[in-house]
Amino acid sequence: MIRLTGIARVFRVGDEEVHALRGINLAIEQGEYLSIMGPSGSGKSTLLNVLGLLDRPNAGRYELNGRDVTHLSDDELARVRRETIGFIFQSFHLVPRLTAGQNIELPMVLAGLAPAERRRRLDRLLADYGLTARADHRPAQLSGGQCQRVAIARAMAMGPTLILADEPTGNLDRHTGQEVMAVLERVHQDGGTVAVVTHDPEIGARARRRLRLIDGEIAEDKR
């Protein structure tokens, strides 16, 4: 599904160059569940952003589903993201003025799905993630765990094959974090490819494949 070859990402900070990723070679098969760990500044989130086509590498090649996506235009990248990738973030990134249902529906509206199809998908997602009774509640009226479930449902709205989660339990207590991880793992059990960036060794250990980054390089790859 994914093949990275010689991926490098360099940022300029003042007069200095920061090498966030250094020659990353990585293959991820469809249906894998992996965690990406490492100390702060090791390149974890940069790697996730490159995988999610939110950031472009300075060097190397990125193949997604057999297609070279390294040099696609911004419009083409947006289309691939919309059709293939779902994102989950530590801070949820829900729209405060929208209800839970409207937040979940938002990607479908932006993609131009017909109202009847949006309703069908929304009803299924609300039921799948235990949110039917909270559909008309705004984020401020929801618990942290409910907000993250809304975020996961929104990420799944367009039927992505790749789910990228950046510290998805970072703002949650341990019990709620375990519940959220169980939801993500159900996505994997249903055939999705899931990659989770985390500082939490317990969360990282739940994955079937565990990457450890140090100074922008893959120091460990355990299965």
C-alpha positions as CSV (number, residue, x, y, z in Angstrom):
1,M,0.0,0.0,0.0
2,I,2.8,2.5,1.0
3,R,6.4,2.5,0.0
4,L,8.8,5.3,1.1
5,T,12.2,5.3,-0.5
6,G,14.9,7.7,0.7
7,I,12.5,10.2,2.2
8,A,14.2,13.3,3.7
9,R,12.6,16.3,5.2
10,V,14.6,19.4,6.1
11,F,13.4,22.5,7.8
12,R,15.3,25.8,8.0
13,V,15.2,27.5,11.4
14,G,17.0,30.8,11.3
15,D,20.4,30.0,9.8
16,E,20.3,26.3,10.7
17,E,18.9,23.3,8.8
18,V,17.0,20.8,10.9
19,H,16.9,17.3,9.4
20,A,13.6,16.0,10.6
21,L,13.7,12.8,8.4
22,R,16.9,11.3,7.1
23,G,16.6,8.8,4.2
24,I,13.5,6.9,5.4
25,N,12.8,3.6,3.7
26,L,9.5,2.1,4.8
27,A,6.9,-0.3,3.4
28,I,3.4,-0.6,4.9
29,E,1.0,-3.2,3.7
30,Q,-2.7,-2.9,3.5
31,G,-4.3,-3.8,6.8
32,E,-1.3,-3.3,9.0
33,Y,-1.5,-1.7,12.5
34,L,1.6,0.1,13.5
35,S,2.7,2.6,16.1
36,I,5.4,5.3,15.6
37,M,7.3,6.2,18.7
38,G,10.4,8.0,19.7
39,P,11.6,11.0,21.8
40,S,10.4,14.5,21.1
41,G,12.0,15.9,18.0
42,S,12.7,12.4,16.5
43,G,10.5,13.0,13.4
44,K,7.4,11.1,14.4
45,S,4.8,13.8,13.5
46,T,6.8,14.8,10.4
47,L,6.7,11.2,9.2
48,L,2.9,11.1,9.8
49,N,2.4,14.4,7.9
50,V,4.4,13.0,5.0
51,L,2.4,9.8,5.0
52,G,-0.8,11.8,5.1
53,L,0.3,14.1,2.2
54,L,0.1,17.1,4.5
55,D,3.8,17.8,4.0
56,R,6.1,17.2,1.0
57,P,9.6,15.6,1.4
58,N,12.7,17.4,0.2
59,A,14.0,14.2,-1.3
60,G,12.9,10.6,-2.0
61,R,9.9,8.9,-3.4
62,Y,6.4,8.1,-2.0
63,E,4.2,5.5,-3.6
64,L,0.6,5.1,-2.3
65,N,-1.4,2.2,-3.7
66,G,1.1,1.8,-6.5
67,R,1.0,5.4,-7.5
68,D,3.9,7.9,-7.2
69,V,2.4,10.7,-5.2
70,T,5.6,12.6,-4.5
71,H,5.1,15.4,-6.9
72,L,1.3,15.7,-7.3
73,S,-0.2,19.1,-7.5
74,D,-2.0,20.6,-4.5
75,D,-5.4,19.8,-6.0
76,E,-4.4,16.2,-6.7
77,L,-3.0,15.7,-3.2
78,A,-6.3,17.1,-1.7
79,R,-8.2,14.6,-3.8
80,V,-6.1,11.6,-2.8
81,R,-6.3,12.7,0.9
82,R,-10.1,13.0,0.7
83,E,-10.5,9.6,-1.0
84,T,-7.9,7.6,0.8
85,I,-6.8,9.0,4.2
86,G,-8.6,9.7,7.5
87,F,-6.9,11.9,10.1
88,I,-7.3,11.9,13.9
89,F,-5.6,14.5,16.1
90,Q,-4.9,14.9,19.8
91,S,-7.0,18.1,20.0
92,F,-9.9,16.6,18.1
93,H,-10.2,19.7,15.7
94,L,-14.0,19.7,15.8
95,V,-15.9,22.8,14.6
96,P,-17.3,24.2,17.9
97,R,-20.5,25.7,16.4
98,L,-21.4,22.5,14.6
99,T,-23.2,19.5,16.3
100,A,-21.6,16.1,16.5
101,G,-23.6,15.0,13.5
102,Q,-22.7,18.0,11.5
103,N,-19.0,17.6,12.3
104,I,-19.1,14.0,11.1
105,E,-21.0,15.0,8.0
106,L,-18.7,17.9,7.0
107,P,-16.2,15.8,4.8
108,M,-19.2,14.4,2.9
109,V,-20.6,17.9,2.3
110,L,-17.2,19.2,1.1
111,A,-16.9,16.1,-1.2
112,G,-20.3,16.9,-2.7
113,L,-22.1,13.8,-1.7
114,A,-25.9,13.8,-2.3
115,P,-28.0,14.6,0.9
116,A,-29.6,11.1,0.9
117,E,-26.2,9.4,0.8
118,R,-24.8,11.7,3.5
119,R,-27.8,10.8,5.7
120,R,-27.3,7.1,5.2
121,R,-23.6,7.3,6.0
122,L,-24.2,9.6,9.0
123,D,-26.8,7.3,10.6
124,R,-24.5,4.3,10.2
125,L,-21.5,6.2,11.7
126,L,-23.5,7.5,14.6
127,A,-24.7,4.0,15.4
128,D,-21.2,2.4,14.9
129,Y,-19.5,4.8,17.3
130,G,-22.2,5.0,19.9
131,L,-23.1,8.6,19.2
132,T,-26.7,8.5,18.1
133,A,-27.9,10.1,21.3
134,R,-25.3,12.8,21.0
135,A,-25.8,13.7,17.4
136,D,-27.4,17.1,18.2
137,H,-24.8,18.0,20.9
138,R,-22.0,20.5,20.2
139,P,-18.4,19.7,21.2
140,A,-18.6,21.7,24.4
141,Q,-21.4,19.5,25.5
142,L,-19.5,16.3,25.0
143,S,-16.8,14.5,27.0
144,G,-13.3,14.1,25.7
145,G,-13.9,10.5,24.8
146,Q,-17.1,11.4,22.9
147,C,-15.3,14.2,21.1
148,Q,-12.6,11.8,20.0
149,R,-15.2,9.3,18.8
150,V,-16.8,12.1,16.8
151,A,-13.4,12.8,15.3
152,I,-12.9,9.1,14.4
153,A,-16.3,8.9,12.9
154,R,-15.6,12.0,10.8
155,A,-12.3,10.5,9.7
156,M,-14.2,7.4,8.5
157,A,-16.9,9.3,6.7
158,M,-15.4,9.0,3.2
159,G,-14.4,5.3,3.7
160,P,-10.6,5.8,3.8
161,T,-8.3,2.8,3.6
162,L,-5.5,4.6,5.7
163,I,-6.1,6.1,9.2
164,L,-3.4,8.3,10.7
165,A,-3.7,9.2,14.3
166,D,-1.4,11.7,16.0
167,E,-1.4,11.2,19.8
168,P,-5.1,10.3,19.8
169,T,-5.2,9.7,23.5
170,G,-3.0,12.6,24.5
171,N,-5.9,14.7,26.0
172,L,-7.7,11.8,27.6
173,D,-7.5,10.0,30.9
174,R,-6.2,6.5,30.9
175,H,-9.6,4.7,30.9
176,T,-11.0,6.9,28.1
177,G,-7.8,6.5,26.1
178,Q,-8.2,2.8,26.3
179,E,-11.7,3.1,25.0
180,V,-10.6,5.3,22.1
181,M,-7.8,2.8,21.2
182,A,-10.4,0.0,21.2
183,V,-12.4,2.0,18.6
184,L,-9.3,2.5,16.5
185,E,-8.4,-1.1,16.7
186,R,-11.9,-2.0,15.5
187,V,-11.1,0.0,12.3
188,H,-8.0,-2.2,11.9
189,Q,-10.0,-5.3,12.5
190,D,-12.4,-4.2,9.7
191,G,-9.5,-4.1,7.3
192,G,-8.2,-0.6,7.6
193,T,-4.5,0.4,7.8
194,V,-3.9,2.3,11.0
195,A,-0.7,4.2,12.0
196,V,-0.6,5.8,15.5
197,V,2.0,8.3,16.7
198,T,2.3,8.1,20.5
199,H,4.6,8.9,23.4
200,D,2.8,6.3,25.5
201,P,4.7,3.0,25.6
202,E,1.5,1.1,26.6
203,I,-0.4,2.5,23.6
204,G,2.5,1.8,21.3
205,A,2.8,-1.8,22.5
206,R,-0.8,-2.5,21.4
207,A,0.2,-2.3,17.8
208,R,1.3,-5.4,15.8
209,R,4.2,-3.4,14.3
210,R,6.2,-0.9,16.2
211,L,8.6,1.7,14.7
212,R,11.0,3.8,16.8
213,L,12.5,6.9,15.4
214,I,15.6,8.6,16.6
215,D,17.0,11.8,15.0
216,G,14.9,11.3,11.9
217,E,15.9,7.7,11.3
218,I,14.1,4.4,11.9
219,A,16.1,2.9,14.7
220,E,13.8,0.0,15.3
221,D,11.1,-1.9,13.4
222,K,9.5,-4.7,15.4
223,R,6.7,-7.0,14.4
